[in-house]
Amino acid sequence: MEALSKEMILLNQQVSTKEEAIRLAGQLLVDGGCVDPEYIESMQERNKDVSVYMGNFIAIPHGTDDGKKYIKKTGISIVQTPMGVDFSSDSDSNEKIVTVIFGIAGLNGEHLDILSKIAIFCSDINNVVKLADAQSEEEIIELLKDVK
């Protein structure tokens, strides 16, 4: 996985909507020089088409196929929401609480590889708990350093 930098991680965020959470993850990708600002809207569109909720308290927002033109380089951002944010859809009666949001932009299909690595790492709920409880950007980077 791409080397994570502290600038691409937001800790202890309190957001009230999934749209706000996706915007934060997308803004980190913009600020990191990975994508143009239009990519954030593409991430929102993707979540409207197919939920980016992955289970185990994680969401992995990424852009639509149409949004690929806004990607400058592959990148990953992480937004930690310890209090959780609900990613369920209006038609969904079950809450889908998310405590860790991974924003992804991948050139040339690289996002698929990143998606699968994150999904495997987060399939162990203990790993998700560690990410949600992390007290520093360094701690998150350390937890994810073996995700390759």
RAJO-V988317 format. One record per pair of residues at least 6 apart in sequence whose C-alpha atoms are under 8 Angstrom apart, sorted by the first residue. I is the first residue (numbers start at 1). J is the second residue. Records with the same first field share a line. If there is no record, write none. Layout:
I = J  J
This chain:
1 = 114  117  147  148
2 = 74  75  76
3 = 145
4 = 76  77  141
5 = 141
6 = 137  138  141
7 = 28  32
8 = 28  29  32  76  77  78
9 = 28  77  78  79  80  137
10 = 78  79  80  137
11 = 79  80  81  135  136  137
12 = 80  81  82
13 = 79  80  81  82
14 = 81  82  83  84
15 = 21  81  85
16 = 85  86
17 = 85  86  87
18 = 85  86  87
19 = 44
21 = 79  85  101
22 = 40  43  44  61  101  103
23 = 40  44
24 = 79
25 = 61  77  78  79  101  102  103
26 = 37  39  40  43  77  103
27 = 37  40
28 = 77
29 = 35  75  76  77  103  104  105
30 = 36  37
33 = 72  73
34 = 71  72  73  74  75  105
35 = 70  71  72  73  105
36 = 70  71  72
37 = 70
38 = 67  70
39 = 63  67  68  70  71
40 = 63
41 = 63
42 = 62  63  64  66  67
43 = 61  62  63  64  67
44 = 61  63
45 = 63  64
46 = 52  61  62  63  64
47 = 61
51 = 87  88  89
52 = 59  60  61  62
53 = 59  60  87  88  96  98
54 = 60  119
55 = 96
56 = 98  122  123  125  128
57 = 96  97  98  99  100  128
58 = 97  98  99  100  101  102  122  128
59 = 87  98  100  101  102
60 = 101  102  103  104  115
61 = 101  102  103  104
62 = 103  104  105
63 = 104  105
68 = 107
71 = 105  106  107
72 = 107
73 = 105  106  107
74 = 104  105  106  107  110  111
75 = 104  105  106
76 = 102  103  104  105
77 = 101  102  103  104
78 = 100  101  102  103
79 = 100  101  102  103
80 = 99  100  101  131  132
81 = 98  99  100  101  132
82 = 99  100  132  133
83 = 99
84 = 97  98  99
85 = 96  97  98  99
86 = 95  96  97  98
87 = 95  96  97  98
88 = 94  95  96  97
99 = 132
100 = 128  131  132
104 = 111  114
105 = 111
106 = 112
117 = 147  148
118 = 147
121 = 127  147
122 = 128
127 = 143
130 = 143
131 = 140  143
134 = 140
